[in-house]
């Protein structure tokens, strides 16, 4: 598994800003983590993807900057379309949807850019949103999204023929979205991949698969219900592949009625991002609140444990009575490695929340913190083989 860290933690949205973040952060992170080569999972908004897709000279400059600093790109995050560091993001992160033509155009431009940045012999991956936020979502929109993914597969096959580079898109289930869970994304994709599906609706499983965000996986309580390994097997049993794993951890609140626990988790409520909450009911079915303030305000009964969609630094265990779901991350990586093509999946550390962590939750600088997460990942997560992201040897 090739390891990287996702640059959606940085606010830059133009080429000069992205180059600056590589120089200011990614290069120093590589040095601080003690790595000869560091993978960066680039996030580029639609405006930048459009510019780079149309400019071989700009792509060459970007690759030169990467090469000079010992950085490689094998994966992109194409979930946020733009404005990911706006004062308030919340549900805006889910637009445009896969029913809107802008989403397909953006994703194909990202693929064009990635093909030119990939190291020789390495396949690329791009993570994308699970269609849309769950409402409003109509049968007509679902049909439009189906046809968009069919067109995406055709575009990625054409890219492969023109460039010799393999780029796969990975659909990332997320709580509250049309495709909320792994089961949802598997069911939606698998129903559209068979030989009996008309060409204009058929999704290509060789080029479209699943992104397993382990924070989202934990929030769904997959580990407490079907089990992490069994959940991963559902993907491959359906003839799909795990293209990418976003290494991330959620907040766990064992007793949300405890005043100390409520105060501690309440400190993570903030206005920029949405932080979905799930409660494990006595029946084993999760109960849902769309945001942490809603859960704290009574939208959930607080009779069972909570999981909160807040990406916490991998190396930093929250202070009791809170906990992090790094055990789900570890189990998921082990399960993916045991699956067909598992060692080809990309492993991208995605803690985009450093700027909105509550005071005292982490004391590292951004460079030191990301480097510590990467060291944690190389120590605690199996990768299946020595990758191009390697630790220095004496």
C-alpha positions as CSV (number, residue, x, y, z in Angstrom):
1,X,0.0,0.0,0.0
2,X,1.4,3.4,-1.0
3,X,1.2,5.9,1.9
4,X,0.5,9.6,1.6
5,X,-1.1,12.5,3.5
6,X,-4.0,14.4,2.1
7,X,-3.4,18.1,1.3
8,X,-7.0,19.1,1.9
9,X,-5.7,20.2,5.3
10,X,-4.2,23.2,3.6
11,X,-6.4,26.1,2.3
12,X,-4.6,26.8,-1.0
13,X,-6.8,26.8,-4.1
14,X,-4.6,28.1,-6.9
15,X,-1.3,26.8,-8.4
16,X,1.0,29.3,-6.6
17,X,-0.7,28.4,-3.3
18,X,-0.4,24.6,-3.9
19,X,3.3,25.0,-4.8
20,X,3.8,27.1,-1.7
21,X,2.2,24.4,0.5
22,X,4.4,21.8,-0.9
23,X,7.5,23.9,-0.1
24,X,6.3,25.1,3.3
25,X,4.6,22.0,4.6
26,X,5.0,18.8,2.5
27,X,8.8,19.0,2.1
28,X,9.4,19.7,5.8
29,X,6.9,17.0,6.7
30,X,9.0,14.5,4.7
31,X,12.1,15.6,6.6
32,X,10.4,15.5,10.0
33,X,8.9,12.0,9.3
34,X,12.3,10.7,8.3
35,X,11.1,9.6,4.8
36,X,13.1,9.4,1.7
37,X,10.0,9.8,-0.4
38,X,6.6,11.2,0.8
39,X,3.3,10.7,-1.0
40,X,1.0,13.6,-1.1
41,X,-2.7,13.1,-1.7
42,X,-3.3,16.3,-3.5
43,X,-6.6,18.2,-3.2
44,X,-7.1,20.6,-6.1
45,X,-10.4,22.5,-6.5
46,X,-12.2,22.5,-9.8
47,X,-10.6,25.8,-10.9
48,X,-7.1,24.5,-10.5
49,X,-7.9,21.1,-12.0
50,X,-9.3,22.9,-15.1
51,X,-6.1,25.0,-15.4
52,X,-3.7,22.1,-15.0
53,X,-5.7,19.8,-17.3
54,X,-5.3,22.4,-20.0
55,X,-1.7,23.4,-19.4
56,X,1.2,20.8,-19.9
57,X,3.6,23.5,-18.8
58,X,1.9,24.1,-15.5
59,X,1.8,20.3,-14.9
60,X,5.5,20.1,-15.7
61,X,6.2,22.8,-13.2
62,X,4.2,21.1,-10.5
63,X,5.9,17.8,-11.1
64,X,9.3,19.5,-11.0
65,X,8.5,21.0,-7.6
66,X,7.4,17.6,-6.4
67,X,10.5,15.9,-7.6
68,X,12.8,18.5,-6.1
69,X,11.4,17.9,-2.7
70,X,11.1,14.1,-2.7
71,X,7.4,14.1,-3.1
72,X,5.1,11.8,-5.2
73,X,1.5,12.0,-6.2
74,X,-0.5,8.8,-6.7
75,X,-3.8,9.8,-5.3
76,X,-6.1,12.9,-5.5
77,X,-9.0,13.9,-3.3
78,X,-11.7,15.2,-5.6
79,X,-14.5,15.2,-3.0
80,X,-14.6,18.9,-2.2
81,X,-15.2,20.9,-5.4
82,X,-13.9,24.1,-3.9
83,X,-14.1,26.4,-0.9
84,X,-13.1,23.7,1.6
85,X,-11.6,26.2,4.0
86,X,-14.5,28.7,3.8
87,X,-15.7,30.1,7.1
88,X,-18.7,27.8,6.9
89,X,-18.6,24.7,4.7
90,X,-21.2,22.2,6.2
91,X,-23.4,20.8,3.4
92,X,-21.8,22.8,0.6
93,X,-19.1,20.1,0.5
94,X,-21.5,17.8,-1.3
95,X,-22.1,20.1,-4.2
96,X,-22.1,19.8,-7.1
97,X,-23.6,16.4,-7.0
98,X,-23.0,13.5,-9.3
99,X,-26.3,14.4,-11.0
100,X,-24.8,17.6,-12.2
101,X,-22.4,17.7,-15.2
102,X,-19.9,19.8,-13.4
103,X,-19.0,16.9,-11.1
104,X,-18.1,14.6,-14.0
105,X,-16.1,17.3,-15.8
106,X,-14.1,18.0,-12.7
107,X,-13.4,14.4,-12.0
108,X,-12.2,13.7,-15.5
109,X,-9.9,16.8,-15.4
110,X,-8.5,15.5,-12.1
111,X,-7.8,12.2,-13.8
112,X,-6.0,14.0,-16.7
113,X,-3.8,15.8,-14.3
114,X,-3.1,12.8,-12.2
115,X,-2.0,10.7,-15.2
116,X,0.7,13.2,-15.9
117,X,1.9,13.3,-12.3
118,X,2.0,9.6,-11.6
119,X,5.4,7.9,-11.1
120,X,6.1,5.3,-13.8
121,X,4.4,2.0,-13.2
122,X,2.0,3.3,-10.5
123,X,-1.8,3.3,-10.9
124,X,-3.6,6.4,-9.7
125,X,-6.7,6.8,-7.5
126,X,-9.2,9.6,-7.0
127,X,-11.7,9.7,-4.2
128,X,-15.1,11.2,-4.7
129,X,-18.4,11.9,-2.9
130,X,-21.1,9.3,-2.5
131,X,-23.4,11.0,-5.1
132,X,-24.9,13.7,-2.9
133,X,-26.3,14.6,0.5
134,X,-29.3,12.3,1.0
135,X,-31.9,15.0,0.4
136,X,-33.2,16.2,-2.0
137,X,-32.4,13.2,-4.2
138,X,-34.9,12.0,-6.8
139,X,-35.0,9.0,-9.2
140,X,-34.2,11.4,-12.0
141,X,-31.0,12.5,-10.2
142,X,-30.1,8.9,-9.5
143,X,-30.4,8.1,-13.2
144,X,-28.3,11.1,-14.1
145,X,-25.6,10.0,-11.6
146,X,-25.7,6.5,-13.1
147,X,-25.1,7.7,-16.6
148,X,-22.4,10.1,-15.3
149,X,-20.5,7.2,-13.8
150,X,-20.9,5.2,-17.0
151,X,-19.4,8.1,-18.9
152,X,-16.6,8.4,-16.2
153,X,-15.6,4.8,-16.9
154,X,-15.5,5.5,-20.6
155,X,-13.3,8.6,-20.0
156,X,-10.9,6.6,-17.8
157,X,-10.6,3.9,-20.4
158,X,-9.8,6.5,-23.0
159,X,-7.2,8.1,-20.7
160,X,-5.6,4.7,-20.3
161,X,-5.4,4.1,-24.0
162,X,-4.0,7.6,-24.7
163,X,-1.4,7.7,-21.9
164,X,-0.8,4.2,-20.7
165,X,-1.7,5.3,-17.2
166,X,-4.4,3.6,-15.0
167,X,-6.5,6.0,-13.0
168,X,-9.4,4.7,-10.8
169,X,-12.1,6.6,-9.1
170,X,-13.2,5.5,-5.6
171,X,-16.6,6.3,-4.2
172,X,-16.5,7.3,-0.5
173,X,-19.6,6.4,1.5
174,X,-20.3,9.0,4.2
175,X,-22.9,9.2,7.0
176,X,-25.9,11.3,5.9
177,X,-25.3,10.9,2.1
178,X,-27.2,9.0,-0.5
179,X,-24.6,6.3,-0.1
180,X,-24.3,6.4,3.6
181,X,-22.6,3.1,4.4
182,X,-20.3,0.5,2.7
183,X,-23.4,-1.6,2.1
184,X,-25.1,1.3,0.3
185,X,-22.2,2.0,-2.0
186,X,-21.7,-1.7,-2.8
187,X,-25.4,-2.2,-3.6
188,X,-25.5,0.9,-5.8
189,X,-22.3,0.1,-7.8
190,X,-22.9,-3.6,-8.1
191,X,-26.4,-3.2,-9.5
192,X,-24.9,-1.2,-12.3
193,X,-21.9,-3.4,-13.3
194,X,-23.4,-6.5,-14.8
195,X,-23.2,-7.5,-18.4
196,X,-27.0,-7.1,-18.8
197,X,-26.8,-3.4,-17.9
198,X,-27.0,-1.2,-21.0
199,X,-23.8,0.5,-22.0
200,X,-25.1,4.0,-21.2
201,X,-25.8,2.9,-17.6
202,X,-23.0,0.4,-17.0
203,X,-20.3,1.3,-14.5
204,X,-16.9,-0.2,-15.1
205,X,-15.6,-2.0,-12.0
206,X,-12.1,-2.0,-13.3
207,X,-12.0,1.8,-13.1
208,X,-14.6,2.6,-10.4
209,X,-14.4,1.2,-6.9
210,X,-14.7,2.1,-3.3
211,X,-12.8,4.5,-1.0
212,X,-12.9,3.2,2.6
213,X,-12.7,6.2,4.9
214,X,-12.1,4.5,8.2
215,X,-13.6,7.4,10.2
216,X,-16.8,7.1,8.3
217,X,-16.6,3.3,8.7
218,X,-16.3,3.6,12.4
219,X,-19.2,6.2,12.7
220,X,-21.4,3.6,11.0
221,X,-20.5,1.1,13.8
222,X,-19.6,-1.5,11.2
223,X,-17.2,-3.0,13.6
224,X,-19.9,-3.5,16.2
225,X,-22.5,-4.8,13.7
226,X,-21.2,-7.0,10.8
227,X,-17.5,-6.6,11.8
228,X,-14.8,-4.7,10.0
229,X,-13.4,-7.6,8.1
230,X,-16.8,-8.8,7.0
231,X,-17.7,-5.3,5.8
232,X,-14.6,-5.2,3.7
233,X,-15.3,-8.6,2.2
234,X,-18.7,-7.4,1.0
235,X,-16.9,-5.0,-1.3
236,X,-14.8,-7.7,-2.9
237,X,-17.5,-10.3,-2.9
238,X,-19.5,-8.0,-5.1
239,X,-16.8,-7.9,-7.6
240,X,-15.5,-4.4,-6.6
241,X,-12.2,-3.4,-5.3
242,X,-11.1,-1.1,-2.5
243,X,-9.2,1.5,-4.5
244,X,-8.2,3.7,-1.6
245,X,-8.2,3.8,2.2
246,X,-8.5,7.1,3.9
247,X,-6.7,6.6,7.2
248,X,-8.7,8.5,9.7
249,X,-10.2,8.1,13.2
250,X,-13.5,9.2,14.7
251,X,-14.4,10.3,18.2
252,X,-16.0,7.7,20.4
253,X,-18.1,8.6,23.4
254,X,-18.9,5.5,25.4
255,X,-21.4,7.2,27.8
256,X,-23.0,10.3,26.2
257,X,-25.1,10.9,29.3
258,X,-22.0,11.5,31.4
259,X,-21.7,15.3,32.0
260,X,-17.9,15.1,31.6
261,X,-18.2,13.3,28.3
262,X,-20.8,15.7,27.0
263,X,-18.6,18.6,27.9
264,X,-15.6,17.0,26.3
265,X,-17.2,16.1,23.0
266,X,-19.0,19.5,23.0
267,X,-15.7,21.2,22.6
268,X,-15.4,19.6,19.1
269,X,-18.6,21.3,17.9
270,X,-17.6,24.1,15.4
271,X,-19.1,26.0,12.6
272,X,-17.0,25.1,9.6
273,X,-17.6,21.4,9.0
274,X,-20.5,19.0,9.5
275,X,-19.9,16.4,12.2
276,X,-22.4,13.6,11.8
277,X,-23.2,11.5,15.0
278,X,-24.4,8.0,15.2
279,X,-25.6,6.2,18.4
280,X,-25.6,2.5,18.7
281,X,-29.0,1.4,19.8
282,X,-29.9,-1.6,21.9
283,X,-31.1,-3.3,18.7
284,X,-27.8,-2.7,17.0
285,X,-29.2,-0.2,14.5
286,X,-27.5,3.2,14.5
287,X,-29.6,6.2,15.3
288,X,-28.6,9.4,13.4
289,X,-28.0,13.1,14.1
290,X,-26.8,15.2,11.2
291,X,-24.5,17.4,13.3
292,X,-22.9,17.3,16.7
293,X,-24.9,20.3,18.1
294,X,-28.1,18.4,17.1
295,X,-27.0,15.3,19.0
296,X,-26.1,17.4,22.1
297,X,-29.4,19.2,21.8
298,X,-31.5,16.1,22.2
299,X,-31.7,14.6,18.7
300,X,-30.3,11.4,20.1
301,X,-31.5,9.6,23.3
302,X,-27.9,9.1,24.5
303,X,-28.7,5.6,25.7
304,X,-25.9,4.0,23.8
305,X,-22.4,5.0,22.7
306,X,-21.8,7.7,20.1
307,X,-19.4,8.0,17.2
308,X,-18.7,11.4,15.9
309,X,-17.5,12.3,12.3
310,X,-14.5,14.4,13.4
311,X,-11.2,13.3,12.0
312,X,-8.8,13.3,15.0
313,X,-5.0,13.1,14.7
314,X,-4.0,9.4,14.4
315,X,-1.2,9.6,16.9
316,X,-3.1,11.6,19.5
317,X,-5.5,9.7,21.8
318,X,-8.2,12.1,23.0
319,X,-8.3,12.6,26.8
320,X,-10.7,10.4,28.7
321,X,-13.7,10.1,28.8
322,X,-13.4,10.4,25.0
323,X,-11.6,7.9,22.8
324,X,-10.6,7.5,19.1
325,X,-11.4,4.6,16.7
326,X,-7.9,3.8,15.6
327,X,-8.7,0.1,16.2
328,X,-11.2,0.3,13.4
329,X,-8.5,1.8,11.2
330,X,-6.0,-1.0,12.0
331,X,-8.6,-3.7,11.4
332,X,-9.7,-2.2,8.1
333,X,-6.2,-2.0,6.7
334,X,-5.6,-5.6,7.7
335,X,-8.8,-6.7,6.0
336,X,-8.1,-4.7,2.8
337,X,-4.6,-6.3,2.6
338,X,-6.2,-9.7,2.8
339,X,-8.6,-8.8,-0.1
340,X,-7.9,-9.2,-3.8
341,X,-5.8,-6.3,-5.0
342,X,-5.6,-5.1,-1.4
343,X,-1.9,-4.3,-1.6
344,X,-2.6,-2.0,-4.6
345,X,-5.0,0.2,-2.6
346,X,-3.7,3.6,-1.6
347,X,-3.4,4.6,2.1
348,X,-4.0,8.3,2.5
349,X,-3.8,10.0,6.0
350,X,-6.7,12.4,6.0
351,X,-6.9,14.6,9.1
352,X,-8.2,17.8,7.6
353,X,-9.4,19.2,10.9
354,X,-6.2,20.5,12.4
355,X,-7.4,24.1,12.1
356,X,-10.7,23.4,14.0
357,X,-9.4,21.2,16.8
358,X,-10.5,22.5,20.2
359,X,-7.8,24.2,22.3
360,X,-5.6,21.7,24.0
361,X,-6.7,18.7,21.7
362,X,-3.2,18.7,20.1
363,X,-0.2,20.9,20.7
364,X,1.9,20.0,17.6
365,X,2.6,22.4,14.9
366,X,1.1,21.4,11.6
367,X,4.3,20.0,10.2
368,X,5.2,18.2,13.4
369,X,1.6,16.9,13.7
370,X,1.4,15.5,10.2
371,X,4.8,14.0,10.5
372,X,3.8,12.3,13.7
373,X,0.7,10.9,12.1
374,X,2.8,9.4,9.3
375,X,5.3,7.9,11.8
376,X,2.3,6.4,13.6
377,X,1.0,5.0,10.4
378,X,4.3,3.4,9.4
379,X,4.6,1.9,12.8
380,X,1.1,0.7,13.5
381,X,-0.4,0.0,10.1
382,X,0.7,-2.9,7.8
383,X,1.2,-1.9,4.2
384,X,1.9,-5.3,2.6
385,X,5.2,-4.5,1.1
386,X,7.9,-1.8,1.1
387,X,6.4,1.1,-0.9
388,X,7.9,4.1,-2.6
389,X,7.2,6.0,0.5
390,X,10.1,4.7,2.6
391,X,11.8,5.4,5.8
392,X,15.4,6.4,5.8
393,X,17.9,3.9,6.8
394,X,21.2,4.8,8.6
